[in-house]
Amino acid sequence: MVAVVADCDDWEDVADFCEYHRPWFALYLDLPPRGTPSHDTFDRFFAQLDADAFEAFFQNFTEELAKQGRTDPEKQVECPPIPYQLI
């Protein structure tokens, strides 16, 4: 989502963005040591998502962030569980 907000238009842009910003993502995510997924991996992953289920999840996620007053980047936010039916 961050890459899309940053104006990435295709999976190659997303992969490049993620690789370039990997140190920043590592501050918030437990990243595997093997590196950033390729553009093909992003494509395969997102192609398998159920678009309607992902939309519902993402809407719920952003509503939860808004409810919790997400203005302080240091504040822990409780994320709703990710439903397995996305894939």
N, C-alpha and C positions, 0 to 999 in steps of 0.2 A: 504494500500500500504506500509506503514511503516513497518508493521509486516512481510510482504513478503520479503521486502528488508533485514529485520533482520533475515531472514532464518527460518521463521515459515512455517511448511510444511502442516499443516491441521488446521481446524477451532478451534480445542481445543488449539493448540499453539497460534493461533491468539487471542482467548478470554483471555488466560493466559497473553499474552504479553500486551494486552490492559489494563487489570486489573492492572498489575504490573506498567505500565507506565502511569496510569491514571492522576497522578499529572502533568506530562509533557504535556499530551494532553489537560488538562484543561487550560493551558497557552494560547492555540491557538483556542480551541473550546468551545462552550457553551454546556457543558455536562449536561444531566439531573441528578438529585440527586439520582435516583433509582439504579444506578450502571451500570456496564459494561454488554452489552448483552452476552448471553450465546453462546456457540459454535453452538447450534442448531439454534439460531436466525441469526447468521452470515451465516450459511448454507442456511437457507430459503431465506434470503434477496438476497444473491449473486446468488442463483439458479434461481431467477426470473428476473435477469438482462438480457437484450438482449446483448449478447456478442459483436456483431458487433457495436452496438450503443455505448456501453461502451468503446470499443477500440477507436472509432472515437473521443469520448469525451476526453478520457485520452490523446490521441495524441495531440489534440487541447490544452488541459490544459498544458501539458509539453512544447509545442511550445510557448505558451503565457509566461510561466515562463522564458524560455530562452530569449525571446524577451525583457523582462523587466529586464534582467540582474540579476537574483536572486542569489546574492552572499552575501547580508547583511540580516541576519535573522530578524533584527528589521524593515526592510523596508516592508511597506504594498504592497501586490501584489493584483492586480485586477484579480479575477478569472472569466473565462468565465461562462455564465449561464449553469446550469445543465439541459439538455433537459429531459422533462418528458417521452419521448419515450424510455428511458433506461429500463423501466420496462414494 
